[in-house]
């Protein structure tokens, strides 16, 4: 099965992780080591940012 191309760039993922205070964990250990609560917050932040960018158009 072919891998799906990610919607979010790695740059955006790490930027959001930095904003939530888990950037160092994500960089050193990978996103698999970030807590599920923090990952949920990352998704929420990404959705909010996408909605803001759509609203600005």
LOPADREN-205644 format. One line per 2 residues: number of its first residue (from 1); for each residue x, y, z of N, C-alpha, C. Coordinates in nm, 3 decimals. Last residue first. Layout:
NUM) X/Y/Z/X/Y/Z/X/Y/Z ~ ...
# end
This chain:
57) -0.901/3.468/0.402/-0.903/3.477/0.255/-1.015/3.560/0.205 ~ -0.920/3.427/0.669/-0.848/3.546/0.624/-0.853/3.565/0.473
55) -1.036/3.179/0.701/-1.115/3.298/0.730/-1.052/3.426/0.681 ~ -0.820/3.015/0.650/-0.933/3.013/0.556/-1.017/3.139/0.575
53) -0.666/3.070/0.871/-0.612/3.102/0.739/-0.722/3.102/0.634 ~ -0.832/2.978/1.079/-0.797/3.121/1.072/-0.747/3.158/0.932
51) -0.835/2.705/1.019/-0.959/2.782/1.012/-0.933/2.932/1.004 ~ -0.565/2.646/1.066/-0.621/2.628/0.932/-0.750/2.708/0.917
49) -0.552/2.695/1.340/-0.469/2.775/1.249/-0.524/2.765/1.106 ~ -0.728/2.502/1.437/-0.755/2.644/1.460/-0.676/2.732/1.364
47) -0.590/2.270/1.358/-0.723/2.298/1.303/-0.756/2.447/1.319 ~ -0.359/2.293/1.514/-0.348/2.291/1.368/-0.481/2.324/1.302
45) -0.467/2.278/1.771/-0.398/2.401/1.729/-0.386/2.407/1.577 ~ -0.565/2.014/1.763/-0.656/2.125/1.785/-0.594/2.256/1.738
43) -0.322/1.876/1.734/-0.425/1.867/1.630/-0.521/1.984/1.641 ~ -0.201/1.943/1.977/-0.136/1.978/1.850/-0.238/1.977/1.736
41) -0.376/1.828/2.158/-0.362/1.973/2.157/-0.296/2.021/2.028 ~ -0.326/1.562/2.099/-0.459/1.617/2.077/-0.456/1.768/2.071
39) -0.062/1.553/2.187/-0.090/1.532/2.045/-0.230/1.584/2.009 ~ -0.103/1.588/2.460/-0.030/1.691/2.387/-0.054/1.677/2.236
37) -0.238/1.346/2.510/-0.304/1.474/2.540/-0.236/1.586/2.461 ~ -0.046/1.158/2.448/-0.165/1.167/2.364/-0.240/1.296/2.389
35) 0.294/1.284/2.462/0.173/1.229/2.523/0.053/1.246/2.431 ~ 0.551/1.184/2.243/0.469/1.294/2.294/0.339/1.235/2.348
33) 0.672/0.978/2.118/0.698/0.993/2.261/0.621/1.107/2.324 ~ 0.613/1.007/1.853/0.560/0.889/1.923/0.579/0.897/2.073
31) 0.760/1.213/1.758/0.625/1.244/1.801/0.560/1.125/1.872 ~ 1.099/1.191/1.890/0.995/1.171/1.789/0.857/1.197/1.846
29) 1.303/1.259/2.057/1.249/1.124/2.068/1.144/1.092/1.962 ~ 1.385/1.520/1.980/1.483/1.422/2.027/1.431/1.278/2.024
27) 1.155/1.656/1.885/1.281/1.657/1.809/1.375/1.544/1.851 ~ 0.963/1.611/2.082/0.936/1.570/1.944/1.064/1.563/1.862
25) 1.089/1.729/2.303/1.058/1.585/2.304/1.038/1.535/2.162 ~ 1.097/1.996/2.216/1.222/1.923/2.243/1.200/1.773/2.244
23) 0.821/2.063/2.191/0.910/2.060/2.075/1.037/1.982/2.097 ~ 0.631/2.103/2.377/0.678/1.965/2.360/0.771/1.951/2.239
21) 0.509/2.353/2.405/0.611/2.313/2.501/0.660/2.169/2.489 ~ 0.344/2.455/2.218/0.280/2.379/2.327/0.382/2.324/2.428
19) 0.519/2.571/2.040/0.421/2.656/2.106/0.358/2.587/2.226 ~ 0.651/2.340/1.951/0.724/2.440/2.030/0.628/2.529/2.107
17) 0.445/2.225/1.804/0.498/2.154/1.921/0.575/2.250/2.011 ~ 0.421/2.413/1.599/0.310/2.394/1.693/0.357/2.324/1.820
15) 0.672/2.367/1.481/0.635/2.501/1.528/0.522/2.492/1.630 ~ 0.655/2.101/1.407/0.749/2.139/1.511/0.721/2.278/1.566
13) 0.453/2.121/1.209/0.438/2.031/1.324/0.530/2.072/1.439 ~ 0.568/2.297/1.025/0.449/2.338/1.099/0.429/2.251/1.223
11) 0.780/2.135/0.933/0.808/2.266/0.992/0.689/2.314/1.077 ~ 0.652/1.925/0.816/0.726/1.900/0.940/0.755/2.032/1.011
9) 0.323/2.018/0.704/0.468/2.010/0.686/0.534/1.981/0.821 ~ 0.029/1.824/0.681/0.106/1.927/0.751/0.255/1.908/0.724
7) -0.039/1.607/0.526/-0.103/1.736/0.498/-0.022/1.849/0.560 ~ 0.168/1.354/0.382/0.117/1.430/0.494/0.060/1.565/0.453
5) 0.071/1.110/0.154/0.153/1.228/0.177/0.089/1.310/0.289 ~ 0.048/0.768/0.232/-0.018/0.895/0.204/0.077/1.009/0.234
3) 0.214/0.499/0.077/0.202/0.591/0.191/0.134/0.718/0.146 ~ 0.053/0.221/-0.078/0.131/0.345/-0.088/0.108/0.431/0.035
1) 0.085/-0.117/0.000/0.000/0.000/0.000/0.089/0.124/0.000
# end
